[in-house]
Amino acid sequence: MIPEPAPTVRELLAFYLEAGVDCALAEEPIDRLAELDAPPAAPRAAAAIEVPRPLAAPAVMRGEAAPAPDVAIASAREAARTAPTLEALRELMQGFEGCALKHTATRLVFADGNPQARIMFVGEAPGRDEDIEGLPFVGRSGKLLDLMIGAIGLNRSTAYIANVIPWRPPGNRTPTPQETQICLPFIQRHIELVNPDVLVTLGNPSTQTLLGTREGIMRTRGRWFDYETGARTIRALPTFHPAYLLRSPSYKRLAWQDLRAIAKVLAEGAV
């Protein structure tokens, strides 16, 4: 058999990007195996022995270490409830240090669209493209979302879009339950300030987090829920996340049914 040619640097970089590896933890690579195999140092005189120092944290970790989850959650709740406007909420989130995701993300991904819109879409977390541009849903799934809402006469000037998690998890991994709970007060206050007539949760994580259900998206999609802000009740409808529809296009038919239900409620002016 003829051996396959070695991959080029471009091919290796493409493979790493596809696998979600798109950031380095240090300026120079570290050979951990070489450290283990290094010969022991010659013994020194007692007076010259130094206490070993801890290894420095990776360069990517900026700022101080995040507080304990329960402390961070309480801090997020207290901060979120004090935000009188969306701009104030954005500034609070920019300065919030309680979520470790902030230190591995490029920037805060706050929202996009019209905050005066009657409909608000909420996904789970930003991806690589969103982290680069600082806007939600601008990658492949964002382009599909634009087509979906465009099919019922909406666009980013007549809709509002955000995520439960405002910072990209490294490698696009699933956010931990602690990270979700830390960020939850911010998206809850975000929804209160936008005060839409219709809330659309995109995908299972967003639906379970905001609507307090343990059922999967296959059971919840297409069903209307009540979302309580404390000041009013907002009608909420779960549907598939665009990223899921890209992987499973056969479910676009069900998503279209959900979109038609949303369009009907908006047309009726129901709140």
N, C-alpha and C positions, 0 to 999 in steps of 0.2 A: 504494500500500500504506500502511496505517495503521501508523506507527511504534509499536514496543512501548513501554509506559511504563517509565520508569526504575525500577530496583529500589529497594525501601525499605531502610533501615538493617538492619532485622530480616532481610530476605531476603539481604542481603550477608553478615551475620554467619553465617547458616545455611550459605551457600555456603562461606565460609572454614572453618567447622568440618568440613563434609563433606570438604573438601580436605585436612584435617589441620593447618590453620593455626589454632592455638588459644592461642598465646602471643606476647607482644611482646618484642622485644629491647631496647627502651628505653622510657622513660616518655612521650617525645614523638616523633612521626614525624620522620624526617630526609629532607629533599629532596636526594638525591645529585646530581640534575641541576642544581639551583640552585647547588650548590657548584662544579660544573664550569664553569658559565656566568658565575660572578662575575667582575667586571672585576679586572684585576691591581691590586694596591695601589701607591700612589705610592712612588717610590724614597725611601729614607731615607738619612740620613748614615751613614757607615761605622760610627761608634761606636754607632749605635742598632740595627744589624742583629742580629737574634736567630737562634739556631739553631732550625730547626723542631722542634717536639716531636711525638712519635708520638701518633696518635689513641688515646684511651682505649679499653679493651676494652668490649664491650657489657655493660650492667648485669647481664644474665642470667648471665654467667660469674662465679661466686662462687669465692673461694679462689684458691689458686695454680694455675698451669698444670699439667696432668697430665704425668707423666714420660714418657720414651720408652717405646714398647710393650714392648720386651724387659725393661726395668727394671720396668715395671708388672706384667708377667706373673710375673717372679721374685718380686716383692714379694707378689703375691696368693698364690702357692704357699706361700711361707714363712708368711704370716699364716694361711691356711686350715688348714694342718696343725697349728697350735697351738691351735685351738679345741676344747675338750673337750666342749662342750655346744652345743645349738642356740642358746641365749640368748647364749653367748659368741661364736658365729659371727655372730649378728645384730649384736652390738655392734662386732665387728671390721669388718663390712661398712659399718656406719654411719660409722665413722671412716676408712674407706679412701678415699684421694684419687687412686688410680692410674687411675681410669676417668673420662673426660671426661663421660660420660652423667650422672654424679651431679650435675654442675653445671647441667644443663638440665632435670632431672627435679624434680618437686615433692617426692617422698619415696621412700625405699627401699620396694620391694614384696618382702617377704621370703617369706611363705608363708601358707597358710590350711589349716584342717582339723586332724586329729588326728595328732600326730607319732608316736603309738603304733600307727597303722593298719598293716595288712599290705600296703597298696597305695599307691603314690606316683605321681602324674601330674606330668609336667614339660613345660611349653610353652616358647615361645621368649622372649618379652619382654612387659612390661606395655603396655597401651594407655592411652587417655585416662582411662577410667573407673577403671582400676586405679591409675593415678597419683594420682587425686584421693582415692580411698578407702584406698590403701595395702595393698590385698589383691589377689591374683591372680584372674583370671577372674570379674569381677563385672559385666561389660558384657553385650552380646548373646551373645557366644560363651560367657561364663560361665554364662548362663542355660541355654544348650543343653547345656553340659557337665553341669550339674546334672541335666537331664532324662536324659542318656545314662547317667550313673552310677546314677541313680535307677531306671532300667529293669532293672538287675541287683542291686537291693537295697542300693545304697550311697548315702551322702550325705556332707556335709562333716564329720560327726562320726565317720565310719568310713573316710575316705580322707584323703590328704594331698596338697596341691597347691602347686607352685612353678614357677619359670621359670628357664631358663638365665641370662638377663639380668635382674637385679633392678631396673634403672632404665629408665624409658621412653625410647626414642630419640625425639628431637624430630620432631613430625609423624608419628609412627608409622612412620618409615622403617625399612628393614632394618638391623640392626646390622652393623657392619663386621667382617671377620674378626679384626682386632686387638681390637675390643671384646669379641667372643665369647671369644677366647683369654684375655683378662684376667679375665673373669668365670668361666671354666670351673673353676678350682680351687675356687671357692666352692660351686658347685652339686655338684661331686664330693664335697666334704667334707659338704655338706648331705645327700646321698644316704647317705653312710657313717654319719652320725649317726642318721638316721631308720631305716636298715637294714630296708627293706621286703622282703617276700617277692616282690612283683611290682612292676616298674617299667614304667610306660606312658609312652612318648615321644609327644607330641602334635605331629604335623606334621614336615615335612622338616628344618628347621633343628635342632630338638631331637634328632631321630633321628640325623642325620649327626654332630652334635657329640658326643653322649654315647656312641653305639655305634660310632663310627669307621668309618662306611660312606660310600661315594660314591654309592650307588644312591639313586634317588628314592623317594618315599613309596609310589608305585604298586607298586614291586617289594618294598619292605620291609614294608609293612603286613600284618598277619596272620601274620608269621613270628616265631618265638621266637628271641631272641638271648641270649647270656650277657653280663651286665654284671659286670665284675670290680671289686671295691672294694679288693682287696689282702688283705682278711680273709675274704671269702666271695664266692660267685658268686650273683648275683641274676638271676632270669628276667626278661627284658625283652621287651615287645611294642610295636612302633610302630603307630600308627593315625592317622587323619586329625585335623587340628586342627579344633575346632568352627567357627572362623572360615571355614575352607575349606568345611565342610559347609553353612554359611549361604549361600555363593556357589554351591555345586554340590550341591544337595540330593539329586541322583540317587545320590550315593555314600553316603548314609546306610545303604543296605542292606548295603554292605561294612563300614561302621563297626559295624553291629549284629552282624555275624559276629565281628568282633574282640572286641566286648564279651562275647559268649557264650563265646568262648574264655577270656577273662579270668575270667569267673564260674566256669567249669568248673575252672580251676586253683585258684582260691580255695576252691571247695567241696571239692576233693580234698585240700586242705591241703598241696599240693606246694610245695616251696621251690626 
